[in-house]
Amino acid sequence: MIQRFQHPAIASTFILADQEDISSAILFADRHLKFIWNQDEKELSLTVDGLSLTLLQNQILCCTYNQDIQIPNGDNALVVLFFNKEFYCIHTFDQEVSCNGLLFFGSDFTPVIQLDDEETQSLGFLVEVLKKEFKTVDNNQEEMLRILLKRFIILVTRLARKQLLKVSTNPREIDVLRQFNSLVEEHFKTKKNVGEYADLMNRSPKTIANIFTKLSKKSPLQVIHDRVSMEAKRLLLYTDVPIKSIGYELGYEDYAQFSKFFKKTTGTNPQEFRIKNPGLAKTL
């Protein structure tokens, strides 16, 4: 089952699909944020950016449009929600759902959220309401679908704060962490040190570092390095762009500098990485 809402005039799309049609749904969702929910008792093994990942029962994976997702054909009970920024922009309306820099574009690039029985029932009910609303075509349909999606995002975000952060008692500190993560996503190709982001946030690097020490498993510098490294691996895996050009695109005018960074963060140089992963390159 695949249900899709489109507004051609502004190119907005919201997709709800289950296992039978997930492969088809992914073809329509190249610039979409994604929720993938394994409702089955069986584990689901999938691949994200060339790396294997396992979803247990009632776990939700959050992915961005920058990530390549491969879901094998099978009989797992899955539900996926895909939406693009034209349908609902988490950057513009961050104050409504507070998920930017946490569920998406956060320091954890593949956050997995675990649901308990009560949460499973609550989100399951919400999905059923969504299914009915997809079939209700009238002037209020788009806004109703958007409201239901926002509710889904808010519920998952609340769980993420409990599960992905060390502590979550100070909303202002959480907002600083989310803002930093969001800015890294926007500027990682041109800004490579914490001080540059601190200037954008009108905060001191020390303040940001202290908040990350309190809330996150990573340092702010590690967040920057991991984002650059992830993009480098994505380009090496899924494109045939020359390595020197990849380094230049990521802000390294000197190939040796890029190669040194990549080897430090991944344990291998870019050429070796591409050779060890043959057959994956494709045009984006």
N, C-alpha and C positions, 0 to 999 in steps of 0.2 A: 504494500500500500504506500503510495506517495501522494501527498496533497501539497499543492503549491499555490500561494497567493502571489500575484504579480501586479504591479502598477506600471505599465509600459511607459507612461509619460515621464516618470522619474527613475525608471529602471530598478524599482524596489522589488525584492523577492524574500519570501519567508516560506520555508519548506519543512514539512513534517513527514517522516518516512519510517518504515520498519524494515526488518532484515530482507524481506523479499525484494525490495526496490532500493536498498541503500546505495548499491553501485550506480544506479541510474541517478539517484539524488546527488551523489558526489560530482557527477559530470556537470550538473547545473550550479555547483557551489564552489566555483574557483576563487571567488572573492567574498566568501562568507565566513562568519564566525560560526563555530560548531559545538554542539553538545551531543555526545554519544553516550547513551545510557544502556548498560547491559542489565536487562531485567531477568536473565536466565540464571538457573542454578549452575550452569556450566561456565567455566572460564572462557573468555574471549581473547584470543591472541591476535593482535593486529600490529601494524608497522607504522611508525610515525617518524618521518624524516630518516628512513633507513634503519631505524632502531626498533627492536621488538619490545612490545609493551603488552601486559596482561591486565584485562579488566575482570574483576571478580563480580559476583552477583551484586546488583544494586550499587554499582560504582558508575560515576559519570565522569567522562573525560572531556576537558575543555580544550579546544584547538582553535588556532587562528587561520586566516587565509594564507599565511606564509608557509604553513606546514603541509607536507605531502602525507596523505593518509591512505593506507592500503588495508581494506577490511576483507578478509577471505570469505568466499561463499560458504554458507553454513546454515544451521537451523537455530542459532541462538535467538532468543527473544530480545530484539534490540529496538530502541527508539532513538531517532536522531532529530535534532532541531537545527536548521541552518538558517541564518539570516544575514543580509548584507547591510552596509551602513546606510544605504538609501532607505531601507525599511526602518531600521532603528540604529542610530549612531551612539555607541557607548561613550565616545569622546565628548560629543556635544551635550549629551544628557547624563553625564556622569553623576550629577547631583541626585538623579532619580534612582539609580541602581547601585552606584559605588562599586562597580566590578572592574573598571578599567585599571590595569596595573595589578590585578589580583587574579581573577579568573582568566583574563586575557592580557597578553603583553606584560606579564609579571616576571618576577625573578625565576619562578618555576614555569618553564615553557610548556609543560604537559601536565597541568594540575589534574589530579584524580580525586574526586570527592566521594566519600562513602555515605550512603543513606542508611538510616535505621528503619525499623518497621513503620514508625509514625511518619517519617519523612517520605518513605516510599509510597505510602498511602496518599499523602497530601499531593505529591508531585504526579502520581498516577492519576488522581482525580483531575488535576489540572490538564494533563495530556488528553484525557477523554473529553473535557470541555473544549479544548482546542480542536479536536477532530470534528466535533459537531459544528464549531464555528467556521471551519474551513468550508463546510457544505452550505452555510447560510450566506447567500449572496445578496447583499443589500448595501445601502449607503453607509451603514455603520460597521460593516465587516472589517475593514482595514484597522480602524481604531480599536475595535474589540480584540482583534488578534494581537495588536501591539500591546494592549493592556495585559493580556494573558501572558505574553512573552516577558514583559517586564516583571510580572509576578514570579514567573519561573526563575528569572535571573536573580531577583532579590532573594528568593529562598535558597538558591544554590550559593549565593554570595555570603549569606549568613553562616552557612556550614563551612565555607572556605575560610572565613575568619577564624573559626574555632580549630580547624584541622590543619591549615597551612602555616599559621603564624604561631610563634612560641607563646605569646600572650596577646590578648586583644582587649585590654581594659581601657586604653586611651585612643579614642577615635581620631584625635588630631595627629598622633604619631602614626597611626595606620594610614592616614591620608598623605602624610609626608612620604612614606614608603611607596604608596601607590603612585604618587606624583613623580617620584624619582624613576620608578619602573616605566611609567608612561613616557617620560622625557627621553629615557634611553632608547625606547622603541622608535622615537621620532628622530633622534640625532646620533645614533650609534655609529653611523658612517663618518661623521665629521668630528665628533667630540669623544675623546678617549680617556679623560681623567675626571675624577669626582669633582674637582674644583670648578670645572666648566658647568656642570649640572647644578652645583651649589649656587653659582652666580645666577643661573636662570630661576632658581627657587628662592633667591634672596635669603639664603641660609648659609651657615658655615659648614665646611666639609666635616668638621668634628661633630657637629650636631647630627648630621645625616648618618655618619658612621656609628654614633652611639645608638641611634634609633634602630639601625639595621642589626647591631649587636643584640639589642633587646628583643626584636621581633622576628628576625630572619635567620635562616641557616647560612646565608651568604653575606659577604661584605658588599658594599656598593661597587667597589672596583671589580669584584668577581662578577657581578651582574652585568657590567659593561663588557667585560672580556667574554663572558659566556654568550652574550647576544651577538657579538662580532664573530665569534667562533662558530655559532650555530648558522649564521648566514653564510659564512665561508664554506662550511660543509654542505649546505644546501646547494650552493652554486657549483661546487665541485661534483656533487652527486648527480644533480639533475639538469645540468647544462653542459655544453661543450665550450663555454667561454674560456679563453686562454687564462692560465693561472695568473700571469702578470696583470691581466686586465681585471681579474677578480680582486687582486690586492689593491689596485688603483681605485676600483669602485668602492672598496671598504675604507678608503682613506689613507692607503699606504703607497706613497709615490715610489718607494724603494722596494723592489721585490724581496731583497734579503731581509728587510725589516718585517715584511709580511710573513715570510717563511719562518723566521725566528719566532714570531708571535704564535703562529699556528702550531709549530712543533712544541712550544712551551705549554700550550693549552690542551693539545690533543695527544701529544707523545709521538707524532709523526709529521713529516713535512707534507706540504700540499700535493706534491707529485706522487709520493708514496701512497697517500690517502686515496687519490684518484685511481691509481693502478690497482690497489687492493680491493676496490669496489667497482669492477668493470660491469658494463652493460646497463648501468643505471642512468647514464646521461641521456637527457632528452631536452628538447626545446620547450622552454616555458611559454 
